[in-house]
Amino acid sequence: MDFKKDFLKYLKHWPWFVLSLAVFIGAAYFYIGEVSPSYETTALINFDISKDQESEVISTELTKEIKEKGIAPEIMYMTSNGFLTKIVTDLKLNINYFEKGKLRNKVLYDVPFVIKPNIPNDSLPEVAYNVKIVKEGFIVGDASKNKQYIIRTHKSHNTYAGIPFTIKLTPNAEKNLQNYLDKDYVVTTVPTRVAVDNLKYDLTLVSFEKPNTNLSLVHKGINPVLSRAILDKIIELLDKDLVANKQKKF
């Protein structure tokens, strides 16, 4: 095989190779810049079951039951709809804010406005609203109905037919309005049951080490700040509930 001859044969096509390489590199940078990465946030909980049983008579059967069941009841409680509904309500997981992207919407950390539902969270529609901040107020679009609403104030407390929330600028955005004008944002709303299902899907609980008294909590999401807040809230509410249950025994 004449490598030199083959090399010279393809060398004349070098502009196409360079162009292809530039296109692929550009597409990769564009994709990385537009698509939000996914994160796994982890927390570890240790349940000291032996201390919970100090006031009880420790029998052989009870010890065996603790070893076999471990923290299965706690896991069942933490994955129950009732417990997760508290997390959704406290952290307002029915509502999510994004910056509009060309390929995919990116999670918004510096939220320049907040919305407040004027209907029960259980009744919120599963809709994505396009929001633009303008000098006069807001332009809110509902793509599902192909409708647009103009709100002529940045501090709206009034309700508008077709929009299940009020909207207003944050104090920081009010002071720096020019930084947010004419930018495109997306706000998604979902009813509580959907938010609970989403939380269940993103949350993984794994017990390990005998007698199964250690629990690993893992939350997958595109917003690591929110994931940490979710795990912190789970631990906080679980601690309160466990203390309350102990007090009921006495």
C-alpha positions in Angstrom: 0.0 0.0 0.0 1.4 3.4 -1.1 0.7 5.6 2.0 2.3 8.7 0.5 0.1 8.4 -2.6 -3.1 8.0 -0.5 -2.0 10.9 1.8 -1.6 13.2 -1.2 -4.9 12.0 -2.6 -6.8 13.1 0.4 -4.6 16.2 1.2 -6.2 18.2 -1.6 -9.5 17.9 0.3 -8.0 19.5 3.5 -10.5 22.5 3.5 -13.4 20.1 4.0 -11.6 18.4 6.9 -10.9 21.7 8.6 -14.5 22.9 8.0 -15.9 19.7 9.4 -13.7 19.9 12.5 -14.8 23.5 13.0 -18.5 22.6 12.7 -18.2 19.7 15.2 -16.2 21.8 17.7 -18.7 24.7 17.4 -21.7 22.4 17.8 -20.1 20.9 20.9 -19.5 24.3 22.5 -23.0 25.4 21.6 -24.5 22.2 23.1 -22.5 22.5 26.3 -23.5 26.2 26.7 -27.2 25.6 26.1 -28.0 22.3 27.9 -28.2 22.4 31.7 -26.0 19.7 33.3 -27.5 17.1 35.7 -26.3 16.8 39.3 -26.5 14.2 42.0 -26.6 15.7 45.5 -26.2 13.3 48.5 -26.9 13.3 52.2 -26.3 10.7 54.8 -28.6 10.0 57.8 -27.9 7.7 60.7 -30.8 6.4 62.8 -29.8 5.3 66.3 -32.6 2.8 66.8 -31.0 1.5 70.1 -31.6 4.8 71.8 -35.2 4.8 70.7 -35.6 1.5 72.5 -33.9 2.5 75.8 -37.3 3.0 77.5 -38.5 -0.4 76.3 -37.7 -3.9 77.5 -35.2 -5.3 75.0 -36.1 -8.9 74.2 -34.5 -11.3 71.7 -37.5 -11.0 69.4 -37.3 -7.2 69.4 -33.6 -7.2 68.7 -34.2 -9.6 65.8 -37.0 -7.4 64.5 -34.8 -4.3 64.5 -32.0 -6.1 62.6 -34.4 -7.5 60.0 -36.6 -4.4 59.4 -33.8 -1.8 60.0 -35.2 1.6 59.0 -37.8 0.2 56.5 -40.6 2.0 58.3 -38.7 5.3 58.2 -38.1 4.9 54.4 -41.7 4.1 53.8 -42.7 7.2 55.7 -40.2 9.5 53.9 -41.5 8.3 50.5 -45.1 8.7 51.4 -47.3 11.2 49.6 -48.1 13.0 52.9 -44.4 13.6 53.8 -43.3 14.6 50.3 -46.3 17.0 50.0 -44.8 18.9 53.0 -41.5 19.3 51.1 -43.3 20.4 47.9 -45.4 23.0 49.9 -42.5 24.4 52.0 -40.1 24.8 49.0 -42.8 25.8 46.5 -41.8 23.0 44.1 -45.0 23.6 42.1 -43.2 26.5 40.5 -39.9 26.5 38.6 -38.0 29.4 36.9 -35.8 29.1 33.8 -33.9 31.3 31.4 -35.1 30.6 27.8 -32.5 28.9 25.7 -32.2 28.0 22.0 -32.1 24.2 22.6 -33.3 23.9 26.2 -34.3 26.2 29.0 -31.6 26.7 31.6 -32.3 26.7 35.3 -32.5 30.3 36.7 -30.5 31.1 39.8 -30.8 34.9 39.9 -34.6 35.0 39.7 -35.7 38.6 38.9 -39.3 38.1 39.7 -41.6 35.9 41.7 -45.1 34.6 41.1 -47.7 33.9 43.7 -50.5 31.5 42.9 -54.0 32.9 43.4 -55.6 29.5 43.3 -54.8 26.4 45.4 -51.5 24.7 44.5 -53.5 21.5 43.9 -55.4 23.3 41.1 -52.4 24.8 39.3 -52.3 23.9 35.6 -49.4 22.0 34.1 -48.3 24.9 31.9 -45.2 26.7 30.8 -45.5 30.5 30.7 -43.2 32.8 28.8 -42.3 35.9 30.7 -40.6 39.1 29.5 -39.8 42.1 31.7 -40.4 45.4 29.9 -40.3 49.0 31.2 -44.1 49.1 31.7 -44.3 45.8 33.5 -44.5 42.2 32.2 -45.6 40.3 29.1 -46.8 36.9 30.0 -47.5 34.3 27.3 -49.4 31.1 27.6 -48.3 28.9 24.7 -50.9 26.2 25.4 -53.7 28.8 24.7 -51.7 30.9 22.2 -52.5 34.0 24.4 -50.4 36.9 25.6 -51.2 39.1 28.6 -49.7 42.5 29.3 -49.3 43.5 33.0 -48.6 47.2 33.2 -46.9 47.3 36.6 -43.8 45.6 38.2 -45.7 45.2 41.5 -48.9 43.5 40.5 -51.2 42.4 43.3 -54.2 42.2 40.9 -55.5 39.0 39.4 -55.9 38.6 35.6 -58.3 36.4 33.8 -56.4 33.5 32.3 -53.3 33.8 34.6 -53.4 31.8 37.9 -50.9 33.9 39.7 -49.7 37.4 40.5 -46.2 38.5 39.5 -43.8 41.2 40.8 -40.1 42.1 40.6 -37.7 41.1 43.3 -36.1 44.1 45.2 -32.8 43.5 43.5 -34.3 43.5 40.0 -36.2 46.7 40.8 -32.9 48.4 41.6 -31.2 47.0 38.5 -34.1 46.9 36.0 -31.9 47.6 33.0 -30.1 44.2 33.5 -33.3 42.3 33.0 -35.2 44.2 30.3 -36.4 42.3 27.3 -34.9 39.0 28.4 -36.9 35.9 27.9 -37.8 33.7 30.9 -40.0 30.6 31.4 -42.1 29.8 34.5 -43.6 26.3 34.8 -46.4 25.4 37.1 -47.7 22.0 38.1 -50.4 20.8 40.5 -49.1 19.3 43.8 -49.7 15.7 42.8 -47.4 16.1 39.8 -44.8 17.9 41.9 -44.8 15.1 44.4 -44.5 12.5 41.6 -41.5 14.4 40.2 -39.9 14.6 43.6 -40.3 10.8 44.0 -38.8 10.2 40.6 -35.7 12.3 41.4 -35.2 11.0 44.9 -33.4 7.8 45.8 -33.2 6.3 49.3 -30.7 3.5 50.0 -30.1 1.9 53.4 -26.8 0.1 54.0 -24.7 -1.5 56.7 -26.2 -3.9 59.1 -28.5 -3.5 61.0 -29.5 -1.1 58.2 -29.5 2.1 60.3 -27.7 4.3 57.8 -29.6 5.9 55.0 -28.2 7.6 51.9 -30.4 10.3 50.3 -29.7 11.1 46.7 -31.5 13.8 44.7 -30.9 14.2 40.9 -31.6 17.5 39.3 -30.3 20.4 37.2 -30.3 22.8 40.1 -27.8 21.7 42.8 -28.8 24.6 45.1 -32.4 23.4 45.0 -31.3 19.8 45.5 -29.4 20.7 48.7 -32.5 22.6 49.9 -34.7 19.6 49.3 -32.4 17.2 51.2 -32.0 19.8 54.1 -35.8 20.1 54.3 -36.3 16.3 54.3 -33.8 16.0 57.2 -35.4 18.9 59.1 -39.0 17.7 58.8 -38.0 14.1 59.5 -36.2 15.2 62.7 -39.3 17.2 63.8 -41.6 14.3 63.1 -39.5 11.8 64.9 -39.3 14.0 68.0 -43.0 14.6 67.9 -43.6 10.8 67.7 -41.3 10.2 70.7 -43.2 12.7 72.7 -46.5 11.0 72.0 -45.2 7.8 73.6 -44.8 9.5 76.9 
